[in-house]
């Protein structure tokens, strides 16, 4: 699998069979998005919650590619009202198969809403995802969250080896909390996200790396638009 960071908390996952997944796509208006990057056709889009910096480009990509959107029930209703035809609604603890990947929705501590014109629409509860790949490996995408003790249950149930964790602070956990999340999850690799996009998101990957010094964990610094292999 190839992983490409699209800035902030948006990622493109290119699977071995040629199918592509988008996680929390937000490129239009994202100052950290790679310039002139062309997102290839995608089979599915995962949405952790309804805030604009995570759902901003779901509708255009879903309509462009007739992609399946995986999200909670409340967001699915809103997307359908906007003309998105293929939506797979689910809730925490459940799993669905998309593009050959088993997607399990997990808990997250945050909030969720959509700005619809001048109205704020309730977006259900925020979530994270565990993705179990066809080769049996699993990765954990936390979405926006604080650290929480039940991350240990995610480790026990799914044994992820890689975690995508927010580290920016203010709206999510910062490096100190993310370092504890790494310990609870037992992962060996972590991709920091949701940092540096705007000045208030002050957490850094260097700060996380310093807190994990001496531990058998690799902090992967991705450059927007440049894929890495996993």
N, C-alpha and C positions, 0 to 999 in steps of 0.2 A: 504494500500500500504506500502511496505517496501522500504526504500531508503538506498543504500549502496554506500558510497564514495569510488572510486577506485583510489584516489589521483589526485592532480591537478584539472582539471575541468571535470573529467570522473565520471559518476554515472551509477549505475544499479538500475532501478525501477522495483520492483516485484509487479505486480498487483494482486488484490484480486482473479481474475479468473485464476491465474497461469501463465499468459503471462508476458514476460520480455521485457523491453526497455533498450537500452543503449544510453547514452548521451555523445557525443564527446569522444569516446573511445580511450585512449592512455595508454597502460600498458607496452608494450615492450620498455624499455629504460626510463621509468618513475621512477625516484628515490623515489617517494612517493607512488607508487602503492603497495598494500598489497602483501607480498611475498606468493607464492604458492596458491594464490586465483584462484579458477576455476570459470570462468564465465559460468553460466548455458545457455542452449539454449535460444536465443533471437528471438523475433518476428519482432522487428523493431529497427533501429538505427537512431538517430537524429544527424545531423551534422550542427553546427552553422557557421563554416567557414573552410577554407582550410589549415590552418597552421598545421604543423606536430604534435604539442602537443594537437591537437583536432581531427585530422583525421587519426592519425598514425596506428590504428588497425581497421579501418572501413573495409578495404578490406578483411582481414582474417576472421573476424567475419561474415561479410555478406556472404562470400562464404561457411563458415562452416555450417551456419544455414539456408542458403537461405533466409536471413532476408531482409525485405523491408528497404531501406535506404531513409530517407526523408532529402532533402537538396535543395539548389537553383539549377537553371538550369545549370549553368556553371560547378558546381561540379558534377552534375549528368552525364554530357557528359564525363568528365574525368574518373569517376568511371566506366562507361560503357566501355570505352576504355581499362580499366584494367580487364574486364571480370566480373564485378558485374552485375548480371542479373535483379535484382528487385530494381528499383529506382523510387521513387516518387518525381519528381521535382516540385518545387513551388516557390512562391515569396512572398514578404512582404504583409501582409494583407489577404492572402489566408489561407484557412484551409483544412486539409485532415483528414480522419479517419484512424487510424492505431491501431490495437490491442484493439479496443474499446475505444480509447482515441481520442479526437478531438485536433489536433495539429495546432496551428495558428502561422505563422511566423511573427515576429515583427522586428522592426528596431534595429540596433546596430551601434555604432560609433567605428570602428576599421579598419582593412584591411584584405585581404584574398587572399591567393595564395597557390599553391601546388609546392613543390620541386620535380621535376620529372627528376631523374638523375642529369645532370648538367644544367637543364633548370628550369626556374621559370614559372609556368603556372597560368594565371589569374583565380582566383577563384570566380569571381562575388563579390557581396557585402556581408559583414558579417551580421549575423542575430541573433536574440534570438527566443525563443519559449514560447508560453503559452500552457500549457497542461490542457485541461478540462477533468477531470476524469469521469468515469461512474456515480459516485454519485453526480456529479454537482460541486464539488470543483475544483478550478483551482490553478495551480502553474506556476510561471514564471522562466524560465531558461534564464539568460541574455546573455550567451556566453561571449565573450570578448568585453567589451565596456567601454566607459566613461559614466558618468552620463549625461542624457539629459532630457530636460524639458518635452518631450512628454511621459516620463514614467507615467506622470499623465493621459495620454490618455489610457495607458494600464490598469491603475487602474479603470478608468471610464468604459471602455469597458468590462473588464474581471474579475474584482474584485479578483485578486489572494490573497490568504492568506499566501502563502509561496513563498519566492524568493531565487533563487540560484544566488549569486552575487560575481563577482570577486573583490578581495580587495588587490591584491599584489602590486599595484602601478607599475610604469615604463611603462609597456605595456598595462595596464588597469587602471581603477580607483583604488584609494587607500581607506583606511577606511573613510577619511573625505568625499569623494565623495559618497561612498557607503552608508554612514549614510543619506545623502540627498536623495539618491535613495530610501531608505526605506521609508522616509517621503513622497516622491512623489507617491510611489506605494501603500502606506497605508497597507502594509503587517504586520502581527503580528509575523511572524517567518521568519528568514533569515538563510540560510546556506552559509557561506563564502567558496570561492573556488579561485583557481588560485593564491595561495600564498604559500610561504615557500618552493616551489619545488626546487628553485635555490636561492642563496644568494641575487641577485638583487630584488627578489620579497619580499620586506621587510614588507609589510603590515601584520597585525596580527588580529586574531579574538578578542584578548583582546583589541586591539586598537579600533576596531569597537564597542565592547561592552561598552567601556568607553564613547564613543561618543553618545551612545544610552541610557546611564544611565538616569533613571527617566521616560523613555518612555515605553509604553505598547508593547514592542517588545522583543522577545526571540531570542538570537543568539545561534544557535545549533552547537556545536562543535562535528563533526563526526570524528571517528577514521577509517582510511582506512581499509576496509574489514569487518567492524562491522555494521550490518543493524540497522536502527531505524524505528519505525512505524510512519506513518502519516495518 
